[in-house]
Amino acid sequence: MSVYEAIRTRRDVRAEFTGEPVDDATLWRILEAAHRAPSVGNSQPWDFVVVRDPSTLRKFADHVADKRIEFRTALPPERAATFEPIKIEGIVESGTGIVVSYDHGRGGPQVLGRATVPETGVYSAVLAIQNLWLAATAEGIGVGWVSFYDPAFLTDLVALPAGIHPVAWLCIGPVHAFQQIPDLERFGWRSGRPLHDAVHHETYRA
């Protein structure tokens, strides 16, 4: 699969996991791709916590379910009705979670390129996630990014040390198939915008 095919095929996977775990060799290739991501000052500020203990997966899934209810309750009735059938996670079904964390202290006190834009450290961790996601797609492995959680809860759950912050919980595992249309479009939550609406020349103009 070319990188362009992987970009087109990639989906945020929720309901399509087969239930089989991703094998160790494939997982390692995917993590290696993530670790090859560009990073500000070559700081590589990420770490990957691989979670497969069923009790931990269930504990996190229960926490996410509570956060889903909180979000749904806060929505206007018509948006709550649209949101209701949307599955937001495949934590238990995937069989493997990867917690991507960020260490602002990685690389020492002078990280080349981060002095005026400190967020570039977190951006680097997100680039690692993108590498991981595209590599997984090329392997026929699904990835789902879970963001309905309290960061302090996840920090405690996987025992992140002080100063290490969670960026993402990624569900990862083999899939039956990748959806052709993203879930949020299929369920009517939000459609994508065309490229020509996002491209500006020389200055940002309406």
URKA-V256585 format. One record per pair of residues at least 4 apart in sequence whose ideal C-beta (glycine too) atoms are under 8 Angstrom apart, sorted by the first residue. I is the first residue (numbers start at 1). J is the second residue. Records with the same first field share a line. If there is no record, write none. Layout:
I->J ; J
This chain:
1->5 ; 6 ; 9 ; 137 ; 138
2->6
3->7 ; 134
4->8
5->9 ; 138
6->10 ; 134 ; 135 ; 137 ; 138
7->134
9->137 ; 178
10->133 ; 134 ; 137 ; 143 ; 178
11->16 ; 142 ; 178 ; 179 ; 182 ; 183
12->143 ; 144 ; 145 ; 182 ; 183
13->17 ; 90 ; 94 ; 142 ; 143 ; 144 ; 171 ; 175 ; 178
14->87 ; 88 ; 89 ; 90 ; 144 ; 183
15->87 ; 90 ; 93
16->90 ; 142 ; 175 ; 176 ; 177 ; 178 ; 179
17->90 ; 93 ; 94 ; 95 ; 142 ; 171 ; 173 ; 174 ; 175 ; 176
18->173 ; 174 ; 175 ; 176
19->93 ; 95 ; 173
20->95 ; 173 ; 174
21->52 ; 95 ; 96 ; 173
22->26 ; 27 ; 30 ; 95 ; 96 ; 141 ; 172 ; 173 ; 174
23->27
24->28
25->29
26->30 ; 139 ; 141
27->31 ; 50 ; 96 ; 172
28->32
29->33 ; 135 ; 139
30->34 ; 132 ; 135 ; 136 ; 139 ; 141 ; 172
31->35 ; 48 ; 98 ; 132
32->36
33->131 ; 132 ; 134 ; 135
34->46 ; 48 ; 100 ; 128 ; 129 ; 131 ; 132 ; 135
35->44 ; 46 ; 128
36->131
37->46 ; 124 ; 127 ; 128 ; 130 ; 131
38->124 ; 127
39->43 ; 44 ; 45 ; 46 ; 124 ; 127 ; 128
40->45 ; 111 ; 112 ; 113 ; 114 ; 120 ; 121 ; 123 ; 124
41->107 ; 111 ; 112 ; 113 ; 114
42->107 ; 112
43->106 ; 107 ; 111 ; 114 ; 121 ; 124
44->106 ; 107 ; 124
45->102 ; 103 ; 104 ; 106 ; 107 ; 121 ; 124 ; 125
46->100 ; 101 ; 102 ; 103 ; 124 ; 125 ; 128 ; 167
47->100 ; 101 ; 103 ; 164
48->98 ; 99 ; 100 ; 101
49->98 ; 99 ; 101 ; 158 ; 160
50->96 ; 97 ; 98
51->56 ; 57 ; 60 ; 96 ; 97 ; 98 ; 99 ; 158
52->57 ; 95 ; 96 ; 97
53->57
54->58 ; 92
55->59
56->60 ; 97 ; 157 ; 158
57->61 ; 91 ; 92 ; 95 ; 97
58->62 ; 92
59->63 ; 157
60->64 ; 91 ; 97 ; 149 ; 154 ; 157 ; 169
61->65 ; 89 ; 91 ; 92
62->66
63->67 ; 149 ; 150 ; 153 ; 157
64->68 ; 88 ; 89 ; 91 ; 146 ; 148 ; 149
65->69
66->70
67->71 ; 148 ; 149 ; 150
68->72 ; 88 ; 148
69->73
70->74
71->75 ; 83 ; 148
72->80 ; 83 ; 84
73->80
75->79 ; 80 ; 83
76->80
77->81
78->82
79->83
80->84
82->86 ; 187 ; 188 ; 189
83->189
85->187
86->183 ; 184 ; 187 ; 189
87->183
88->146 ; 148
89->144 ; 146 ; 148 ; 171
90->94 ; 142 ; 144 ; 171 ; 173
91->97 ; 146 ; 169 ; 171
93->171 ; 173
94->142 ; 144 ; 171 ; 172 ; 173
95->173
96->171 ; 172 ; 173
97->169 ; 170 ; 171 ; 172
98->132 ; 169 ; 170 ; 172
99->154 ; 158 ; 160 ; 166 ; 168 ; 169 ; 170
100->125 ; 128 ; 129 ; 132 ; 166 ; 167 ; 168 ; 170
101->125 ; 160 ; 164 ; 165 ; 166 ; 167
102->121 ; 122 ; 125 ; 164 ; 165 ; 166 ; 167
103->163 ; 164 ; 165
104->118 ; 121 ; 163 ; 165
105->163
106->121
107->111 ; 114
110->115
111->115 ; 121
113->117 ; 120
114->118 ; 120 ; 121
119->123
120->124
121->125
122->126 ; 167
123->127
124->128
125->129 ; 167
126->130 ; 167
127->131
128->132
129->133 ; 145 ; 167 ; 168 ; 170
130->134
131->135
132->136 ; 143 ; 170
133->137 ; 143 ; 170
134->138
135->139
136->141 ; 142 ; 143 ; 172
137->141 ; 142 ; 143 ; 178
140->174 ; 175
141->172 ; 173 ; 174 ; 175
142->171 ; 172 ; 173 ; 174 ; 175 ; 178
143->170 ; 171 ; 172
144->170 ; 171 ; 172
145->168 ; 169 ; 170
146->168 ; 169 ; 170 ; 171
147->168
149->153 ; 154 ; 169
150->154
151->155 ; 165 ; 166
152->156
153->157
154->158 ; 160 ; 166 ; 169
155->160 ; 164 ; 165 ; 166
158->166
160->164 ; 165 ; 166
179->183 ; 186
181->185 ; 186
182->186 ; 192
183->187 ; 189
184->189 ; 190
185->189 ; 190 ; 191 ; 192
193->197 ; 198
194->198
195->199
200->204 ; 205
